[in-house]
Amino acid sequence: MRYAVLGTGIVGRTIAAKLASLGNEIVIGTRDPAATLARTEPDAMGTPPFATWNAAHPTVELRSFAETATLGERVVNATAGTVTLEALNAAGSANLAGKVLIDIANPLDSSRGMPPPLNPVNTDSLGEQVQRAFPDARVVKTLNTMNCRLMVEPDRVSGTHNVFVSGEDTGAKKQVTEMLVSFGWPESSVIDLGGIETARGAEMLLPIWLRLYSTLGHTDFNFHIQGAG
């Protein structure tokens, strides 16, 4: 399978590396490939420059958003939520049409102080905005409720814990569930919340996630949904 991963930050790199390790072909996208490769300093979070990471993952191609989306059979949105729609517009609606678009971004607005609030929230979600903007894409919201290392290595947290999927296309959610299983998630841990409007609930877990991170001092935790019986 050829995956297009949009976003060269730590989330995009983590997802791309995992997919590549499983034998998939990976193209990773950025707004300006030359500028991305030219950076030599860590970012504000201390993440090494992309060129350093890419040297350790030489099979991963770096292309523009549009080229990346054209080449991918499935597309992963790992951009920052505040620029997701801009990045997907650069990728091009024609290049996304008919493809499974896995949205793992969160609409956290750090311009409004810390901890960052969600925008949109309550009556809308980023997942819904993506589906409305790209109606021919098969959008599935998933993996946005945890740290990126846990996304691809669920055994970092012991015991049973859950990952959610939201989307209108049952077949797309099945394909995304298969990807999650390849990452190490038991199929029984994948909870299908329903249509894309249920992405509101998944995104609204982020405020409590941020507060748990602040309290616990680490990111190796997740949500476990315990039912009766």
ZIPE-V951256 format. One record per residue. N is the residue number from 1. RES is the residue in one small letter. D_FIRST is the distance of its C-alpha to the first C-alpha in Angstrom with 2 decimals. Layout:
{{N | RES | D_FIRST} {N | RES | D_FIRST}}
//
This chain:
{{1 | m | 0.00} {2 | r | 3.80} {3 | y | 6.34} {4 | a | 9.93} {5 | v | 12.48} {6 | l | 15.95} {7 | g | 18.71} {8 | t | 19.70} {9 | g | 22.01} {10 | i | 21.91} {11 | v | 19.66} {12 | g | 16.96} {13 | r | 17.35} {14 | t | 17.28} {15 | i | 14.06} {16 | a | 12.38} {17 | a | 14.00} {18 | k | 13.02} {19 | l | 9.26} {20 | a | 9.83} {21 | s | 12.20} {22 | l | 9.87} {23 | g | 8.15} {24 | n | 5.16} {25 | e | 6.18} {26 | i | 8.51} {27 | v | 11.13} {28 | i | 14.00} {29 | g | 16.64} {30 | t | 20.39} {31 | r | 23.45} {32 | d | 24.93} {33 | p | 22.97} {34 | a | 26.28} {35 | a | 28.01} {36 | t | 25.29} {37 | l | 25.45} {38 | a | 29.25} {39 | r | 29.79} {40 | t | 31.50} {41 | e | 32.69} {42 | p | 31.13} {43 | d | 30.71} {44 | a | 33.13} {45 | m | 31.40} {46 | g | 31.59} {47 | t | 27.90} {48 | p | 27.83} {49 | p | 26.99} {50 | f | 23.40} {51 | a | 24.30} {52 | t | 25.27} {53 | w | 21.97} {54 | n | 20.01} {55 | a | 22.26} {56 | a | 21.12} {57 | h | 17.38} {58 | p | 17.62} {59 | t | 14.00} {60 | v | 13.35} {61 | e | 14.52} {62 | l | 17.02} {63 | r | 17.56} {64 | s | 19.56} {65 | f | 18.45} {66 | a | 18.52} {67 | e | 16.61} {68 | t | 13.87} {69 | a | 13.65} {70 | t | 13.82} {71 | l | 10.89} {72 | g | 8.42} {73 | e | 6.86} {74 | r | 7.89} {75 | v | 10.88} {76 | v | 12.72} {77 | n | 16.43} {78 | a | 17.98} {79 | t | 21.00} {80 | a | 24.53} {81 | g | 25.55} {82 | t | 28.51} {83 | v | 26.48} {84 | t | 23.44} {85 | l | 24.77} {86 | e | 25.82} {87 | a | 22.42} {88 | l | 20.69} {89 | n | 23.47} {90 | a | 22.81} {91 | a | 19.12} {92 | g | 20.61} {93 | s | 20.74} {94 | a | 19.72} {95 | n | 16.45} {96 | l | 15.76} {97 | a | 17.18} {98 | g | 15.45} {99 | k | 12.42} {100 | v | 12.12} {101 | l | 13.93} {102 | i | 14.26} {103 | d | 17.72} {104 | i | 18.94} {105 | a | 21.88} {106 | n | 25.54} {107 | p | 28.38} {108 | l | 30.69} {109 | d | 33.48} {110 | s | 34.96} {111 | s | 37.45} {112 | r | 39.46} {113 | g | 40.18} {114 | m | 38.97} {115 | p | 37.48} {116 | p | 35.49} {117 | p | 35.81} {118 | l | 33.19} {119 | n | 33.31} {120 | p | 32.69} {121 | v | 33.82} {122 | n | 35.50} {123 | t | 35.36} {124 | d | 31.96} {125 | s | 28.75} {126 | l | 26.17} {127 | g | 23.58} {128 | e | 25.99} {129 | q | 26.69} {130 | v | 23.06} {131 | q | 22.86} {132 | r | 26.24} {133 | a | 25.43} {134 | f | 22.20} {135 | p | 23.09} {136 | d | 20.42} {137 | a | 17.58} {138 | r | 16.63} {139 | v | 17.71} {140 | v | 17.44} {141 | k | 19.62} {142 | t | 18.93} {143 | l | 19.51} {144 | n | 22.28} {145 | t | 25.06} {146 | m | 24.68} {147 | n | 24.44} {148 | c | 21.11} {149 | r | 21.75} {150 | l | 22.21} {151 | m | 19.01} {152 | v | 17.05} {153 | e | 20.07} {154 | p | 21.90} {155 | d | 24.31} {156 | r | 26.00} {157 | v | 28.02} {158 | s | 29.80} {159 | g | 30.20} {160 | t | 28.56} {161 | h | 27.20} {162 | n | 25.04} {163 | v | 22.16} {164 | f | 22.41} {165 | v | 20.36} {166 | s | 21.98} {167 | g | 21.06} {168 | e | 22.33} {169 | d | 19.44} {170 | t | 19.41} {171 | g | 16.19} {172 | a | 14.44} {173 | k | 16.22} {174 | k | 15.14} {175 | q | 11.40} {176 | v | 12.46} {177 | t | 14.73} {178 | e | 12.18} {179 | m | 10.49} {180 | l | 14.16} {181 | v | 14.99} {182 | s | 12.45} {183 | f | 14.38} {184 | g | 17.54} {185 | w | 18.89} {186 | p | 20.80} {187 | e | 20.04} {188 | s | 23.77} {189 | s | 23.55} {190 | v | 21.40} {191 | i | 23.95} {192 | d | 23.22} {193 | l | 25.90} {194 | g | 25.73} {195 | g | 25.39} {196 | i | 24.46} {197 | e | 28.13} {198 | t | 27.73} {199 | a | 25.82} {200 | r | 29.41} {201 | g | 30.13} {202 | a | 27.04} {203 | e | 27.85} {204 | m | 31.50} {205 | l | 30.82} {206 | l | 30.48} {207 | p | 34.26} {208 | i | 34.93} {209 | w | 31.99} {210 | l | 33.57} {211 | r | 36.95} {212 | l | 35.77} {213 | y | 34.24} {214 | s | 37.61} {215 | t | 39.52} {216 | l | 37.49} {217 | g | 36.83} {218 | h | 33.27} {219 | t | 29.84} {220 | d | 29.16} {221 | f | 29.95} {222 | n | 28.41} {223 | f | 29.60} {224 | h | 30.38} {225 | i | 31.42} {226 | q | 34.18} {227 | g | 35.39} {228 | a | 38.67} {229 | g | 39.24}}
//
